Amino acid sequence: MDYDKGVLLLENAVKGFHGKFKKMYGQMAVRLDDSSYLATGGTKILAEIKTNEFELCDINSGDFGEIFKARKDINAIIFGCSSDTASASADVSSIPASLEDLAMLTGPELKVISDTSSEALIQAVSDTNVCLIKGIGAIAACSNLKKAVAGIQIVEKACEAENHGKLIGGAIALDTETALSCRNSFENDYTNRNEESHVNFIGFDEDEFALRSQLIEFGKDLVRHDLSYGSWGNLSVRLNENEMLITPSSMDYFEIKPEDIVRVNLHTLEYGDQRIPSSEAPMHAAIYRKRSDADSIIHTHSNAISVFAACEKGFAIEDSALKGLIGDILITEYAPAGSDRLAEVVCAAMENTHACIIPHHGAVFYGPSLDVVFAIAEAVEQKARNLLLYDT
C-alpha cells in the first residue's frame, strides 16, 4: 500500500469516531508494507486527530511495529481509552459477553490483560481481534481499519453495558453455548458473505431506485449518528404488497450501491440472483406481514439501548407525545439472531408499540417512512441515555 492510500484510510478511520457522546482517546496505525506503517502518534481524542499528525514509522520501531512484524494477518491497530473501558477492566481478568456482537468477536468472554508489552498484546489477540488492558483501555488488531474501528467501539459498548447496566440490575452474560455459536457463525459464515465485487443488475424503475438510494443514505446515517457500527444493524422498506427492499448482509454501509440492495419476497423470503440479504430478513418480512402500518423498519445496535438489551430490560416512555407515537419500549423473549422464533417474538412485542428491544442484541423500530423511523430510533436512544445517566 502506498503512503497516500494509508493516509486516506486513516482519515476515514478518524471519521468513524464521531465524538458525539463520550470521547475516546488513543492511537491508530495501518501497515503500509513489510518495512513501514503509518501511525497517528501520541494519545489524542480519536475523533479529533488531524492528517498533519500522522507519522511514517519503521516496522522495527514501537509496539505497533512489533505486532505488525509478528502477525502478517494484522494490518490495522487501534488503541482506545475511555472512562468506561478503563473502569470496567480495572478489577477483573475478563468480562463475560452479554451482547451478541461482542460474542461474535470474542466468544464467551472479553480478555483483560495487565501486561502492556507487545508480547502480551500479541498473545492476547492470538484467537480474537480485541482485548482490554487492565485499568487503561482496549486494543483492536484487525485485517483492516474498518474492522478495527467497529471492533474497538463494540468493546467500548460492552464496557458501557457493564458500568451503566448496574443501574438497572446488571448485565446478564450469554451462556457459553450461545456465545460460541455467535462466534462460530461470525467467523465461518457472516464474514464470508457478499464478497463478490459486483452483482448482476436485476433492473428497477425510478421509484425503486429512489427507495434503494434512501436505504443507502439512512444506512450511512445509522453509523454517523452512532446507532450502529461497521456492518451491524439493517434497514428495509416495503416495496409493494409482496416485496420489500433490505440492506445486504455483512457489507459496509459506505460501500453499498443501489444494485446491492436486495429485493425479497415477503411471503417466501426468496430473492433469486442478488446479494445475500440481511440475516434479519425473516424478522422484517414478518413485521410487514403482521403490521399494515409498517412501511419502513430500522434495526439498531446503539450503545444505550444495548445496555438495556444486555440487562434484558425495557423501559416506559413518559413523554406523552412520544408515547402516543410509539408506545413503551418493551423487551422481547430471547431468540437467536435471524431465526423464525426471533421474528415471532418481535411481532408479539410490537402489538401495541412501534419499537422493542431484543435481549443481548439491539432494538427494532417501524413506521411509515425511513425519516420518521430514524427520528424515533434517535429519540429512543436519547431517552435510554438519560435513564442510564450517560451525560451526568
C-alpha positions in Angstrom: 0.0 0.0 0.0 1.4 3.4 -0.9 1.6 6.4 1.6 -1.3 8.3 0.1 -3.7 5.4 0.4 -2.6 4.8 4.0 -3.3 8.5 4.8 -6.8 8.2 3.2 -7.6 5.0 5.2 -6.5 6.7 8.5 -8.6 9.8 7.6 -11.6 7.6 7.1 -10.9 5.8 10.4 -10.8 9.1 12.2 -14.3 9.9 10.8 -15.5 6.7 12.3 -15.1 8.2 15.8 -17.7 10.9 15.9 -17.1 12.2 19.4 -20.9 12.8 19.6 -21.1 11.3 23.1 -18.3 10.1 25.3 -14.8 10.8 24.0 -12.3 8.1 23.3 -8.6 8.8 23.4 -5.9 6.7 21.7 -3.8 6.0 18.7 -4.2 4.2 15.3 -1.8 2.6 12.9 -2.1 1.0 9.5 0.5 -1.2 7.8 1.9 0.2 4.5 4.2 -2.7 3.7 6.7 -5.1 5.4 9.0 -2.3 6.3 6.8 0.6 7.4 3.5 1.6 8.9 1.6 4.9 9.3 0.5 5.9 12.8 -1.4 8.8 14.4 1.3 9.3 17.1 0.7 10.3 20.7 -2.5 9.7 22.6 -5.2 12.1 21.4 -9.0 12.2 21.1 -9.5 9.8 18.2 -12.3 11.9 16.6 -10.1 15.0 16.5 -6.8 13.6 15.0 -5.6 15.7 12.1 -3.8 14.5 9.0 -0.7 16.5 9.8 -0.3 14.4 12.9 0.2 11.2 11.0 3.7 9.7 11.3 5.6 7.4 9.0 7.2 4.7 11.1 9.8 2.0 10.6 8.3 -1.5 11.1 11.2 -2.2 13.6 10.0 0.7 15.9 7.3 0.8 18.6 4.8 -1.7 19.9 2.7 -1.4 16.8 5.6 -2.4 14.7 6.3 -5.4 16.9 2.7 -6.6 16.4 2.8 -6.0 12.6 6.0 -8.0 12.4 4.7 -10.9 14.4 1.3 -11.1 12.8 1.2 -10.8 9.0 -2.6 -11.0 9.1 -2.9 -7.8 11.1 -2.9 -4.7 9.0 -4.6 -2.2 11.4 -4.3 -1.5 15.1 -6.3 0.9 17.3 -5.7 1.6 20.9 -8.6 3.3 22.6 -9.1 4.6 26.2 -12.3 5.9 27.7 -13.7 6.1 31.2 -15.8 3.0 30.6 -13.0 0.8 29.2 -10.7 1.8 32.0 -13.2 1.3 34.9 -14.8 -1.9 33.5 -11.4 -3.5 33.2 -9.8 -2.3 36.4 -10.6 -5.2 38.8 -11.3 -8.2 36.6 -9.4 -10.7 34.4 -12.2 -10.9 31.8 -15.7 -9.6 31.0 -18.4 -12.0 30.1 -20.1 -11.4 26.8 -23.6 -10.0 27.4 -24.1 -8.8 23.8 -24.1 -10.9 20.7 -22.0 -8.5 18.7 -19.2 -8.8 21.3 -19.6 -12.6 21.4 -19.1 -12.6 17.6 -15.7 -11.1 18.1 -14.6 -12.8 21.3 -16.8 -15.8 22.2 -17.9 -16.2 25.8 -15.6 -13.6 27.3 -13.5 -10.5 26.6 -9.9 -10.9 27.8 -8.3 -8.4 30.2 -4.5 -8.3 30.2 -2.3 -6.4 32.7 0.9 -6.5 30.8 1.1 -3.8 28.1 4.1 -5.2 26.3 3.9 -6.0 22.6 4.4 -9.7 23.5 1.4 -9.7 25.8 -0.7 -7.9 23.2 0.3 -10.4 20.5 -0.6 -13.3 22.8 -4.0 -11.7 23.8 -5.2 -11.3 20.2 -4.0 -14.7 19.1 -7.5 -16.1 18.9 -9.5 -12.8 18.7 -9.0 -9.3 17.4 -9.9 -7.3 20.6 -9.0 -7.2 24.2 -8.9 -4.9 27.2 -5.8 -3.6 29.0 -6.5 -3.6 32.8 -7.4 -0.1 34.0 -6.3 1.5 30.8 -8.4 0.8 27.7 -8.8 -1.5 24.8 -7.0 -2.6 21.6 -8.3 -3.9 18.3 -5.9 -5.6 15.9 -7.6 -6.5 12.6 -7.1 -7.2 9.0 -8.2 -3.7 8.0 -9.1 -0.4 9.7 -12.8 -0.6 9.2 -13.0 -3.8 11.2 -10.7 -2.2 13.9 -12.9 0.9 14.2 -16.0 -1.3 14.6 -14.2 -3.7 17.0 -12.9 -1.0 19.4 -16.3 0.6 19.6 -18.1 -2.7 20.2 -15.7 -3.3 23.1 -16.5 0.2 24.4 -20.2 -0.6 24.2 -19.7 -3.8 26.1 -17.9 -1.9 28.9 -20.8 0.6 29.0 -23.1 -2.3 29.5 -21.0 -3.4 32.5 -20.9 0.0 34.0 -24.3 1.6 33.3 -26.1 -1.7 33.5 -25.6 -1.7 37.3 -28.3 1.0 37.4 -30.9 -1.5 36.1 -29.9 -4.8 37.6 -26.6 -5.6 35.8 -25.6 -7.1 32.5 -26.5 -10.8 32.1 -23.9 -12.9 30.4 -24.8 -15.1 27.4 -24.5 -18.8 28.1 -21.3 -20.3 26.8 -23.0 -22.4 24.1 -24.8 -19.3 22.7 -21.7 -17.2 22.8 -19.7 -19.8 21.0 -22.4 -20.2 18.4 -22.3 -16.4 17.8 -18.5 -16.6 17.4 -18.6 -19.6 15.0 -21.4 -18.1 12.9 -19.5 -14.8 12.6 -16.2 -16.4 11.7 -17.4 -19.2 9.3 -20.4 -17.5 7.7 -21.1 -13.8 8.3 -17.7 -12.5 7.3 -17.7 -14.6 4.1 -21.0 -13.2 2.7 -21.3 -10.9 -0.3 -17.6 -10.9 -1.1 -18.1 -10.6 -4.8 -17.0 -7.3 -6.2 -20.3 -6.8 -8.1 -23.6 -8.5 -8.7 -25.8 -8.8 -11.8 -28.2 -5.9 -12.4 -31.8 -7.1 -11.9 -33.5 -4.0 -13.2 -35.7 -1.4 -11.4 -37.6 1.7 -12.2 -37.0 5.3 -10.9 -39.3 4.9 -7.9 -37.4 1.8 -6.7 -34.1 3.4 -7.4 -35.1 6.3 -5.1 -36.0 3.8 -2.3 -32.7 2.0 -2.8 -30.9 5.3 -2.5 -32.8 6.2 0.6 -31.8 2.9 2.3 -28.1 3.6 1.4 -28.2 7.2 2.8 -30.0 6.2 6.0 -27.6 3.3 6.4 -24.7 5.7 6.4 -26.6 7.9 8.9 -27.0 4.8 11.1 -23.3 4.8 11.5 -22.8 8.6 11.5 -25.3 9.0 14.4 -23.8 6.2 16.5 -26.9 3.9 16.1 -24.7 1.1 14.8 -21.1 0.2 13.9 -19.5 -1.4 10.8 -22.0 -3.6 9.0 -24.2 -4.3 12.1 -27.8 -3.3 12.0 -30.1 -3.3 9.0 -32.8 -1.3 7.3 -35.7 -2.1 4.9 -38.7 -0.6 3.2 -41.9 -2.1 1.9 -41.8 -2.1 -1.9 -45.3 -3.4 -2.6 -47.7 -5.8 -1.1 -45.5 -8.8 -1.9 -41.9 -7.5 -1.7 -39.5 -5.5 0.5 -36.1 -3.9 -0.1 -33.5 -4.6 2.5 -29.8 -3.9 3.1 -27.4 -6.7 2.2 -25.6 -8.8 4.8 -22.1 -8.1 6.1 -21.5 -5.1 3.8 -20.1 -1.7 5.0 -22.8 0.9 4.7 -20.5 3.3 3.0 -19.7 0.8 0.2 -23.3 -0.3 -0.6 -24.5 0.6 -4.1 -28.2 0.7 -5.4 -27.8 -2.7 -7.0 -26.6 -4.2 -3.7 -29.9 -3.6 -2.0 -31.9 -6.8 -2.0 -35.5 -7.3 -3.2 -37.1 -10.0 -1.1 -40.5 -11.8 -1.3 -42.4 -11.1 1.9 -44.1 -14.5 1.9 -41.4 -16.9 0.7 -38.2 -14.9 1.6 -36.9 -15.8 -1.9 -34.6 -13.3 -3.5 -33.0 -15.0 -6.5 -29.7 -14.0 -8.0 -28.9 -11.0 -5.8 -26.8 -10.2 -2.8 -27.5 -12.2 0.3 -29.9 -10.1 2.3 -29.5 -9.2 6.0 -29.8 -12.2 8.2 -32.8 -10.4 9.9 -34.8 -10.6 6.7 -37.3 -13.0 8.3 -38.0 -10.6 11.1 -38.5 -7.6 8.7 -40.8 -9.7 6.5 -42.8 -10.9 9.4 -43.4 -7.3 10.6 -44.6 -6.2 7.2 -46.9 -9.2 7.0 -48.3 -8.5 10.5 -48.4 -4.7 10.5 -50.2 -3.0 7.6 -49.0 0.4 9.1 -45.3 -0.7 8.7 -43.6 0.7 5.6 -40.1 1.1 6.9 -38.0 -0.8 9.5 -34.7 0.0 11.2 -32.8 -2.3 13.4 -30.1 -0.6 15.5 -27.2 -1.7 17.8 -26.8 1.7 19.6 -24.9 2.0 22.9 -27.5 2.9 25.5 -30.2 0.6 24.0 -27.6 -2.1 24.1 -27.2 -1.6 27.8 -30.9 -2.4 28.3 -30.5 -5.3 25.9 -27.6 -6.7 27.9 -29.6 -6.4 31.1 -32.8 -7.9 29.5 -34.8 -4.8 30.4 -37.2 -2.5 28.6 -38.4 0.9 29.7 -41.5 3.1 29.7 -41.8 6.3 27.7 -43.1 9.1 29.9 -43.3 11.9 27.3 -46.9 11.9 26.2 -46.2 12.9 22.6 -43.5 10.3 22.1 -45.5 7.6 23.9 -48.5 8.4 21.8 -46.4 8.0 18.7 -44.6 4.7 19.5 -45.7 3.3 22.9 -43.4 1.9 25.6 -40.1 0.2 24.7 -40.8 -3.5 25.5 -38.2 -6.3 25.9 -38.8 -9.4 23.8 -38.1 -13.0 24.7 -34.6 -14.1 23.7 -34.2 -15.9 20.4 -31.2 -16.4 18.1 -30.5 -13.7 15.5 -32.0 -14.4 12.1 -34.3 -17.2 13.4 -38.0 -17.6 12.8 -38.5 -17.6 16.5 -37.0 -14.1 16.7 -39.5 -12.9 14.1 -42.3 -14.3 16.2 -41.3 -12.7 19.5 -40.6 -9.3 17.9 -44.0 -9.3 16.2 -45.6 -10.3 19.6 -43.9 -7.5 21.4 -44.9 -4.9 18.8 -48.7 -5.5 19.2 -49.1 -2.1 20.9 -45.8 -0.3 20.2 -43.6 0.7 17.3 -40.3 -0.3 19.0 -38.9 -3.1 21.0 -35.6 -4.3 22.5 -34.2 -7.7 21.6 -32.2 -9.2 24.6 -28.4 -9.2 24.1 -28.9 -7.8 20.6 -30.3 -4.4 19.8 -33.6 -2.7 19.0 -36.2 -2.7 16.2 -38.3 0.3 15.1 -41.1 0.5 12.5 -43.2 3.3 11.0 -44.5 4.9 7.8 -41.2 6.1 6.4 -37.4 5.9 6.9 -37.1 9.5 8.1 -39.9 9.0 10.8 -38.4 5.7 11.9 -34.9 7.1 12.1 -36.2 10.0 14.2 -37.9 7.6 16.6 -34.7 5.5 16.9 -32.7 8.6 17.8 -35.3 9.8 20.3 -35.4 6.4 22.0 -31.7 6.1 22.2 -31.5 9.6 23.8 -34.2 8.5 26.3 -32.2 5.4 27.1 -29.1 7.6 27.6 -31.0 9.8 30.0 -32.3 6.9 32.1 -28.8 5.5 32.3 -27.2 8.8 33.4 -24.8 8.8 30.4 -24.5 12.6 30.4 -24.1 13.0 34.1 
